[in-house]
Amino acid sequence: MRATGDRMLLSPPLVITRQEIDELVSKAKKAVDATAQQLGIS
């Protein structure tokens, strides 16, 4: 995940399993939720 302006971009590999996608999305959600909580916007 990387920041580009006011967006966060994910760049997964071209070959990825469903389990890896689920893990990637879960971790990204946790990171966004933690950031929102720290900023007081959750």
N, C-alpha and C positions, 0 to 999 in steps of 0.2 A: 504494500500500500504506500502511496506517495501523495503528497499534497501538490496540487496544481491550481494556483489561484485560490478560488473558494470551493474547490472540489477535491475529493479524495478518489484516487484511481487505484483499481486493483489490476494487476497484470499477472494472471495465473499462467502456468505453462500450457502449451498447446495440447499436451497429453496429460490429463488429470482424471482421477477416478471420482466417482460420486462421493465417496467417503472423504476424499481430500477437499472437494468443493464444500461439503457440509462443514468440515473443520475450519476452512478458510472463512466462510461466512460467519460461523459462530464466533471466531476470534475477532473478526472485524466488528461485529455487533457489540461484543464486550468492550472493545477499545472505544468505540463511539459512545456507548452508554457511560463508561467511566469518565470520559472527557466532558460529556454533557453534565454529569453530576458535579464534577469539580467546578464547572463554570456556573452552576446553579440554574441550568436551563432544562433539567430533566423533570 
